[in-house]
Amino acid sequence: MELTWELDSLYPSFQSEKYRQDRKLLAEYAEHLNQWVAGHLQNRTQNGKNPAQAIEQFLKQYNAYKSVYLCLFSYAELRFSMDRSDAEAMNRMDELEDAAAVAGEAHAGFSKWLAGITDLKAVIASSAYLAGHEFYLYGLQRQSEHLLGEEAESVIARMQSTGSKAWERLYMRTLSMLRMDVQIGGQARSLSLAELRNLAYDGDAWVRKAAYEAEHEACRSVEEQSAACLNSVSGEALAVYELRGYASPLHKVLKASRMNEKTLEVMLEAIEESLPFFHQYYMKKAALLGHSGPLPFYDVFAPLAEEGPAKITYPAARDVIVSGFSAFSPELGEFARKVFRQRWIDAEPRADKGNFGMCVDIFPMGESRIITSFNGNYIDVSVLAHEIGHAYHSSCLAGETMVNTDYPIPVTETASIFCENLIHEELLNMAAESETLAIRERSLSDAGYYIVDFYARYLFESRLYERRPSGPLSAQELNGMMHESMAAAYGGSVAPATIHPYQWISKAGYYMAGNEFLNFPYSFGLLFSKGLYAQYKKRGGDFAERYRSFLAATGKNTIADAARLMDIDVNSPQFWREALALIAEDIQEFVESV
């Protein structure tokens, strides 16, 4: 069974005729969009006579452009994710981002034009095509208040390609080239940062500590470059969002996420209340690993000593996932079979791959591609299930136009973590009794990662944007902020002196221009999926069908409205507390059972 994916159906290569034709078509679409906007902005009165026809024209052209762009960019991104040293793939992504900036100018111009239509409701009602884009069009009208003039937006889009995007690329290249020599098993090995991070899960305590120290040294060696990148990306975000009238980068993120501030507030309050439960878990883990006091940070993700050498083959992992998914829904099980059968997954461990699981959805093809590193550990099965969950979510939006497939970031983690829950149960059912404790502990470790670790990352990013207006921050200042944030989240359950202060370097999310606060959405996804899973266990019946309808609705609803389809009020503190209580019960059982 092959562990590499099939990409030829997308494009055989960058030099293929198919790729060249689509690249040419993309340029034509971008130019047509700009010509359309220029003509309509210059002649508002005439086009006001039939705005429905004008809006339809733009949307159809924009959807066509997005379809081609997504295929091209996905291919370049997938090639780069396979090999971080692939300079050609990086250059192609750069070219495509330049093209996106041109189309972005047209889209901004259209949004400003759309804002001038006072009777949008009547216009939408006059066209079946526009009715299918109602949510998107109303959203554009609301967002137009944060758009500057056409010329200003054009300047910003063009400058970002040599500004924040360039700093982001420099950061990515810098980290992809990092290598550290580490003694493992009596042999010196030159490891990438991704490989060092993977060793945090190694069963050998000496290896975990050695990898932690090597990662610290690797980050220290690029601290000045990384600080320059982070200061530049965050500084630009503050400047641009202020110009556009946002109160803060977080305000912008919440707007883009279709999430109100109340939802974030009540979720964070519930998380803060729950931290003592997680601290209890980490202290228990420290004792089980033989520590007399708090847990060293390099052992936060350590497997328990009882876990042993048990391994699972890739075909067996496939069977576990298909079986677990099928028990929930035959449709979900068949979807998983298709993912493996059609080779959507690149699971082969390689040094040049990134340290992450990722799913890239290629909507025009009706397919996705998934990248993981499968080493035969039980956690690798959970990662596969997680990424297939992402692909399934996207499949539920099949048939939608491109602009209607964009669902809020906090919701993106819901289906993936829900699928993890399904497979957690399946792994417990199949594992030997001697292995179940380790599997349960791994589930708690993952929960702590999504809640405690990501809460720390949220605190750090909040502090970054509070302090950045006063000027660039030094590497030492960034270290101090990260240490403070991690200590606030982990409390006394982790030894303060062992906290890795350079995590602002090893977490790529901080450098992804235009994608600020990629932290609380993961906490949202875990807790929201926990609430959904509890519903499933209680109700059964038609839950799978309702759940699929909910996923299909996420592209054209706010988070609150989509949640109501599952009878959930995301603005209720009680919902979040109950979701966290489920984890607290598991922690209590773990603490008392060993």
N, C-alpha and C positions, 0 to 999 in steps of 0.2 A: 504494500500500500504506500503510495507516494506521499512524501511530506512536503512537497513543493507545489505551488499553485500553477494554474493555467492562465496565462495572460494573452496568448496569441489571438483569442477571440476579441480582445479589446484592440490591441495593436501588436503586430509581430515585432516591430522595432521602431525606433525614432526615425529610421531611414525608410520605412515602408511607405508605399504609395498611399495607403489608407491614412496613415498619420499625416503625411504631407497635404493630402486633400482636405482633411479636417482642419489642419492649421490654417490653410488658405481660406476655408469657409468661415472660420472664426473671425479672421480679420475683416472679411466682407460683412458679416453680421454686425460687428462692432461699428464699422463705418456706417452701415445703414441705420443703426440706432442713433448715432450722432446726427446724421442728416435729418432723420425724422424729428428729433427733438428740436433741432435748429429751426426747421420749417414751422413747427407748431408753436414754438415759443415766440416766433416773430409774427405770428398771425393768429393770435388768440381769438379774436372776434369771429373770424370766418369759421374756425374749427369749433367754436362754441355752439354753432348751429347743429352740429351732430357729434357731440363729445363721446357718445357711446361707441361710434364707429372708430373714432380716433384712439380711444383707450384700448379697444380690441386689437387694433393694428399694432400698437406698441407691445401689448402683452404677448401677442403671438410671436412677434419678432424677438422679444426678450426671452421668452421660453425656449425658442429655437437656439438662440445664442447660448443660454445656460446649459442646454443639453450637450452641445458640442464642447463647450468649455469644460464641463464636468468630466467628460470622457478623456479629454486631453490631459487635464491636470491630474486626474486620478491615475492615469498611466505613469506619468512622471513621478508622482508621489509614491506609488507602489514600487517603482524601480528604485527610488532612493531609499525607501524603507528596507528593501532587500539588502542594500549595500550603501552604507553611509559615505563611502568614498567615491560613489558614482558621480563624478563631476558633471557628466553630460545631463543626467537627470536633474541635478541642482540647477544647471543653466537653463534647462527647459522650463522648470518651475518659475525661474526669474522672468523669462520671456512671457510666460502666460500671465503672471501677475501684472506685468506691464499692460497686456491686452485687457485684463480685468479692470485696470484703472481707467482705461478709455471708456469701456462700457459702463463703469461706475459713474462717470461724469454724465452720461446720457440718462442713467437711471435717476440720478439726483435731479437733473433738469426736468424729467417727467414728473417726479414727485412734487416739485415746486409748482409745476403747471396744474397738476391734479388738485393741489390745495386751493386753487382759485375757482374750482367748480363748487358752487354753493348748494346745488341740488343733487349731490352724488347719489342719494338714495333712489331718486326717480330715474337717474341715468342707469344705475345698475339694474333696476327693475325692468328696463326696456330691452335687456339682452340676456339670453340664457347663458352665454359664455361669461359675461361679467358677473352674473349671479353666482357662478362657480368660483369666482375670485373675490367675492364680497369681503371676506375677512381680510384678505391681503390688501385690497384697495383702501379699506377703512384704516388699516394699519399704516399704510403709506401716508395717508392724509394726516394722521396724528403725528407721525414721525417728521413730517415736513417742518414742524416748528423748530426742529433741531438741525435743519439744513441751512447753510449759508447761501449766498448768491451763487449763480452758476459758475462765474469766474473763480470765486474763492474755493468752491468745491473742486474745481478742476486743478487748481494749484496744489491743494492739499493732496489729492489723489496722485498727482505726478511726483510731488516731493517725497511722499511716503515710500516710493519705490527705491529712493536713494537715502531715505531716512530710517524709520523704524524697521522696515522690511530688510534693509541692508544690514542693520545691527542684528536682527534676528538671524539672518543667514550667517553672519560672522560667528555668532554664538554657536550655532549648529555645527559649523565647520570646525571650530575650535575644539568642541567636545568630542566630535567624531574622530579627531586625530589623537586624542589623549591615550596614552598607554603607560602602564606602570608595571614594573617588575615585582612579582610577588613569589615568595617561596611557599609552594603547596606540595605536600607529600614528598618533601625532600628535593623538589625540582623547581627551578626558577621558571616562571611563566610571565609573559608579557600580556597583560589583560587590558581591555578597554574599560571605560567607566561603566558601561552597561554590564559587562561581565562581572565587575567588582560588585555592583549593586545586586546581581543575582546571587552572589555568595552570602548575602544576608540571610538566605534561607538554607544554607548548608548545614548539615548535621554535625559538623566538626566545629567545636567552640573556638579552637585555635585558628581555623580558617576564617571564621566570621570576623574575629578580631583583627587578623592580618589584613583582610579585605577592607574593613572599616578604616584602618590606619592608612592603607594605600589610597583609598578614596579621598580621605582627608588631605593627604599630601598632593594628590592629583589636582584637586580643586584649588588648593593653596597656590599651585604653580600657575594657575590661570586666573587668579582672583582679580588682577587689575583689568585684564581684558573683559572679564565677565561683568565687573562693576561698571565699566564704561558702557557695555551693551545694555545692562539693566537700567542704568540712569538715563540713557538715550531713549529707550523704548517707553519707559514710564513718564519721562519728561514730555515727550511728544504727546502721549495720551492725555496728560493733564492739560496741555496747551490747546489741543484740538477740541477736546470735550468742553472746555470752558468757552471757547469761541462758539461752539454750537449750542450753548445754553444749558448744558447738563450741570447739575450741582456737584457731581463727582464722577469718576470712572465707575464706581459702584452703581450710581444712579443710571448711567448709560447701560450697564450690564443688565440691571433689573428690567429696564424698558425693552431691551432686545430679547430678554428671556420671557417676556409676557408674564412677569411675576411681580406682584406688588410688594412694597416694603414690609407690609404687615406679615406676609407669609415668611419672609426671611427672619424677621424679628422673633416671631413665636417659635420658629424652628431652632434658632440659635439659643434662645432662652431655655428650651427643653434640653438641648445638647449640654449647655453649661450645668444644668441641674443633674445631668446623668454622669458627668465626669467621675465622681467618686466611685461609681460602679466599675468603670474601666480601670481606675487606679487599683481597685481591689483585685481585678483580674491580673494586672501586670505584676503586682506584688506576689500573688500566688505563683505566677509563672517564674518569677525570680527564684522563689524557694524551690520549685521543682527542678530548676536548672542548677541548683546548688549554690546560689548566691545568698549571703547572710543578710543583705540589705536590699535596697532598691535594685531594679533591673538595669544593667548597663545598656546603653542605647543600642549597642551593636548586637544585643540579643533580643530586641523587641520582636523581630520576625523569626526568631530561631524556632526550629521544630523541637518538640519535646524529645527527651532522650528515649522515651518509649516508642517513638515512631518507627525506628528500625529501618531496614534497607528495602522495604516493600516497594516494588515498582509496578507500573502498569504499561502495557504496550499501546501503541497508537490505535491499532484496530480495536483493542478492548476499550479504549477511551471512547472511540466512536460508538461502540455498542452500548456503553453506559449512558451516553448522552441521548442517543436515539430512544433507548428504553425509558429513561427518565422523562423525556419530553413527551413521548407517546402516552405515558400514563396520565399526563395532564391533558393532552389534546392530540388526537391522531394527526391532525393537520400540522402541528408543531413538530411532531416526530418525523413526518414525511419531509418536512422542510429541512430538518437536520440531515436526513439521508441524502437529500439533493446536494447540500453544501459539501459533504464529503465525496459523493459520487462524481460531482462535476469539478472537483478540485478547486474550490474557492479559497483554500487555506494553504499558507506557507508556514509550516510548523517546524521546519528543519533548523536546529540550533546552529548559528554561525556567528563568528566573532564580530562581523561588520554590521549585524542587525542591531536595531535599537533595543533598549531594555524596556519593552512595553508590549502590550497586546493592542491591536488596532483593527478596526473594521472600516473599510472604505466602501461606501454605498454608491454604486454606479446606476442610478435610476434609469437612464435611457436604455440600458441593457436589461434592466430588471434583475440585476445581479449585484453581489457584493464580493469583496475580497478581504480576507482576514490574515493577519500576521501574528504569530506567536512563536515562542521557542519551547518545543515540547521535549522535556527531558525524562519523561516517564514517572514524574511525581504526581501524587494525587492533586496537588494544587494546579498542575498543568491542565487537568481535566476541567477544573472550575474556570480557568482562564478561557479555555475553548468554549465552554458553555456560555460564558459572559459575552464573548465576541459574536457567537452565533445568535445570541439574544438581540444584539444590535442589528444584525442582518435581518432577523425576523421582523423587528419593528419596522424597518424600512420596507420590507415586502408587503406589509399591511397597507402601505400608501401607494401600492401599484395602481396605475391608471390615472394618478393625479398629474397635473402639469408641474413643471419644475418649481415654480414659486410656491406651490402648495405642498411641497415635500419638506419644507424647512420647518422642523419642529423645535421647540425651546430646548436649550442646552440642559436645564435641570431634568427634563423628562427623558433625555437621551439615555440616562443611566438606569431608568426604571426597568425596561424589558430585559436588559442585560443582567442586572442583579436578581431579578425575578427568576431568570433561568438558572442562575447560580444556586438559588434556594432549591429549585427542583432537583438539581444534580447533587446537592449536599445530602438530601434524603436518600438518593439512589446509592451514593458512595457508602453511606452508613449501612444500608441494607446489604451490600455486597461484601463489605470489609470483614476481616476476621475480628473477633472480639478484642484482640490485643492491639488492633489498629484504630478502633473507634474513638478512643480518647484523643489521639493525635488529630484525627479528622475534625472532631468537635472543637478542639483547641484552634485548629487552623481557621475554622469559621469565625471564632471569636477574634483571632488575630486580624482577619480581613475586616471585621466590623470595627475594630479599633483603628485600623488604617483609615477607613472611610470617615469615621467620626472624629477620633482624637487627632490623628495626624493631619487630616484636612482642615480641622478647626484651627490647628496651629498655623497652617499655611494661610488660612483666611486672616488670622490675626496679623501675620507678617505683612501680607499685601495691604491690609488696611493701614498699618503703621507706615508702610512705604509711601503710600499716597498722601498720608498726613504730613510726612516730613520732607518729601521730595520738593515741594514748592520753595523751600528755604535754600535749595541748592543741591548739587550732586552729593551723594552719600559715598563715603569711602568703604572699602572692603571691610574694614574693622567695624564701622558703624552698622553695616549690613549684617555682619556676624553677630553683633550684639542684639540687633532686633530679632534675628532668627532664634537666638538662644532664649531671649525673653519670651518669645511666642511659644516655643516648644515647651519651656518650663511651665508656662501658664496652662497649657493643655494637658501635659503629662503629670503635672504636680510632683509630689514627692515619690511617685511610683517608679520614676526613672532617675538614675544617679545624675545630678546636674552636670558634673564634670565630664561626663561621657557624651553629652548631647553634641551631635554633629552640627557645628555652626555654619557650615558651608552649604546647607541644603538649598539656599537661594541660588546656588550654582547648579546643583544636580537636578532641580525641578524645571523642566523646559517650559512649563506653562507660563512662568513669569515673563518669558521672552517672546511669547507669541503675540505679535502686534495685532491689536484689535480684538483680542480674546482674553481680556482681563478677568480675574477672579474665577479661574478654572479650578475652584476648590469646593465651595459650598454646593455646587450642583451634584457632586458625588455623594455628599452627605444626604442631600435631598433624595437622590435616587435610591440609596440604601433604605432610608426610612420609609419612603413612599412605597417601595416594593415590599417591605416588611408588612406594611398595612394591607396591601393588596393580597399578599400571601396568606395573611391571617384570615382575610375574607374567604379566600379559596378553600382553606382548610375547614372553615365553619359551614360554608354554604354549598360548595360543590355545584351540582346541577348545571345551570347554564353559564357558570362563571367564565369558562374558557371563551365562549362566544361573546359575552359582554366585554371581556378583557381585550379581545381582538378589535371590537368596535371602538373601544377607548383608544387603543394605539392608532387606529386609522383616523381618529378625530384630532390627533395632536397637531397635525399640520395646519388646522384651520380653527384653533381655539386658544384662548388663554389657558394658562396652567390651572387656574381656579375653575374655569368652565369645564375643561376636560376632566378634572378630578370629580366634579359633580356627577358625571356620567357613571362613576363608580361609587356614588353616595359618600364622597369624602369631602370634608371642608378643610382645605389646607390652611385656612386662617384660624383654625381652632387649635389652641395650645394642647388641648386634650388629645387630638389625633397624634401629634408628635410624641407626646409623653407615653401614649399607649404603645406606639411603635418601638420606642426606646425601652419600654418596660419588657417587651419580648426579649430583647438582648440581655437586659438585666437578669431576667429569669434564667437564661442560659448561663450567664456568668455565675450566678448563685449555685446552680447545679454543678458547674465545673469546680468551683471552689470547695464545695462540700463533698464532692465525690472522690477527690484525690488528696 
